[in-house]
Every structure is written in structure tokens, then in C-alpha cells.
């Protein structure tokens, strides 16, 4: 990505956010701009430019120190240390706007608002990962892994692109899958579909 594009994106984001953007690395810039500000045509263009650069990142090689710089303490705890946010505390728990829920670490598209439902469990719940065909998740950005921590047998849900902990999946969801992806709000960022 050209340095001019990076600079323009950072300057534009500072104008829109009234100075709430801090010193950022090239890879942090596109994720520093909340999706609801991307509706501005110029900002959306610059975000697309940055995102294309970021998507080429080999997230497996990102160091612990870099993740600490990129994420808030709560995001780091949940996504990199497999933590859990307190129930009913997340911003997306009762959020039902149309759009796409993405990974807060890498920006991969994870869930559609069409798959979201109210489960009353305290965390955002989805019955299907974005791109899943019946139970085939080969074209999704989520990965399942057995989790025996805390003396329980569960199935952990991870971002396939950056290995971020998202939450867990349970077999008590609605049709069509009968599954409930119980996901931490801090592991997600929302991009409006309107």
C-alpha cells in the first residue's frame, strides 16, 4: 500500500473521529475506523485500500507484543487468552441491526445478522456461521476445537484466519442447525449492511 494512502486514511479517520485515533501502525489503521463511519464515501474507499493490505498479513507470525498493541486489554484477554466477557455486558448481546459480524483481530467475516437470535444466555448467539452450507463449514472463517478447560467438555469456536478465541458452540440452538454459537461481543466488530 502506498504511504500516501496510509497517511490519507489516518488523517481522514482523525477528522471523522475528532482525534480519537491514536498512534497506529500501518496494519492497525483500517481497524481503527469504526464501521459506522465507513459509510462516508472517501473513508470507505480508504478503508478498502487498507483492508486489502491487512488481509495479506500472516497472523500466525504476529507476536504477543504486537497483539497487545493492537487490541484493548479486554479484547486481548478474550481473543488471545481464551477468556470470557461477563454475561449481558457485551454491546452485541441485544443488537439486531442488519449486517455482518467480523473478527475484531483480523476483520474476517464470521456471522450474518440473519443467523443471530435471542437466546437469553447473555452473549450474542448465532445458529450458523457465515458461508456454512448445512453443516459444511469448509467455506466459513470459523474453526471448531475441543475444549476441556474448567472441568467441562465443550467445543471452542476460533477465527480460522488469526486463531482468535470467539466463544463456544452448543447443541441447544434453533432450527435449521440446532446449534448455538455463543460468541463474546469483544471478539466481534459489526459492519452495517444498510
N, C-alpha and C positions, 0 to 999 in steps of 0.2 A: 504494500500500500504506500502510496506517495506521502511524504511528510506533510505536504500541503493539505491532503485530505484529513490526516490525523489532527493537524492544527485547527482546521476549519470545524471539524466535529467537536473538538474540545471547546473552541470559542463559542460555537453555536449552542452547545449544551450549557455553558456557563450563562449565556444570555437568557435562555429559556428557564433555567433553574435558579436564576438570581444568585449565582455564586455558591450554590450548594455542592458543586463538584470540586473535589479535592485534587491534589496532585496524583495523576494517574499514569500508568504505563500504557503503551500502545494497545495491549490486549484488553485492558480494563475499560477503555473509553466507551465502546458500544454498549457495554452492560451497565454503565453509569447513568445512562439516559432512560428513565422510566418509560415504559411502553406508551403510556397515555400522552406523553409529549411527542411521540414519534408521528402523530397524525399531521404535524406540520411538515409540509412537502419537503423543504430543504433538510430538515432534521431526519426525515425518513430516508432520504437519499444517502445522507452521510452515514446513517446507522447501517444501511445495507452495505456500504463500502467497508465499514469497519468489521461487520459481522463476517463478510467473506474472508477477511484476513484471519479473524479469530477461529473460524471453523477449521482452518488448516493446522491449528495447534495440536500437538501431540500431548494430550492431557495426562497421559501416563508418566511423562517426564517432568511435570510440574512439581516443584519441590514443596515440602510442608511450609517453608518460609514464604513462598510465593502465594500459596493458598491463604495463609494468614493475612497477607497484604490485600488480597483480592476480596475477601469475604468479611462480613461483620463477625464479631465473636459468636453470636448465636448461630449464624449460618455455618460457620466453621465447625462448631460443636455438633450440629445435626448432620451436616453433609459429609464431613471428613472423619468424625469420630463416632458415627452411628448413634448420635444422641436423639432425643425426642423432645419436642416442644411441649409445654403444658397443654392439656386439653382445653378446648374452647378459647385459646389465646391467639390463634393464627388469623391473619387477615383474610384468608380464603375459605375459612370454615363455613361461613354463611354467605358466600359470594357466588352469584349465579348469572353474571354478565356473560354474553356470548363471546367466545374467543378460544385461544389456545393457552394452555399452561406449559411453561418451558422450565428446563433445569436452570436453577439460579447460578450454577457454576459455569456451565458451558453454553447455555442457550438452546440445547436440543429440545425439539418439540416432544412432549411426553403424553399429554392428555388433552382431549377436547372438552369444552364445556357441555357438549351434548351427552357425554358419558358421566357427568357429575350428578350426584344425587344427595339428598339429605339423609344421613344415616344416624344422626344424633349421637355420634361417638366422640365428637369433639375435634375431629380433624377432617380436612377435605376428603371426600370419598368419591371414587370413580369405579364404574363397573367394567371398563375396558380401556386398555392403553391405546393411544392414537396409532393407527396403522395396523391394528390387530385384525385378523380375518378369522372369525370364530375363535378358536383357542390357539391359533398360529400367531406367535409374537415375533417371528423372524424379521419382519419389516418394521418393528417398533424400535424405540430408543430406550426400552426398559429391559432389565435383566433380573431374573429371579435367582435367589441363592438361599439355601437352608440356613436358618439362624437358630442356634441352640442356646443363646445367651439368656441370662436371668432365669435359668431353670425352665424355660418354655421351649416348645418346638414350634417355630414359626417359619414363614417364608419372607425373607427380606427382599425389597424392591430397590434396585440400583439404576442409575443412569448408565446406559450401555456405552456412552461416549467418554465420560470422565470418571465413572465409578463412584459417583456421589450417592450417599445413602439418602433415599427418598422416604421410605417408610416400610410398611409390610402389606401383604395381601392375605385376605382371609376368605373362607368359603361360605360366607353368610350374606352375600350381596343379592341384588335383584336380578331379574332376567335382563338380558339374554345370557349372561355368563354365570350368574350365581356367585360372582366374586366381588369382593370389596377391597379396592386398593385404598388403604388408609395412609394418606400422604401428609407429611409435615408441610405447613404453609411456607416456612422459611426456606425449604428446598425448592420452591417454585417461584416463578415470576409469570405474570399474566400479560398476554398481549390481546387486546380487544379485537374482535372480528368485525366491528362496526365501522 
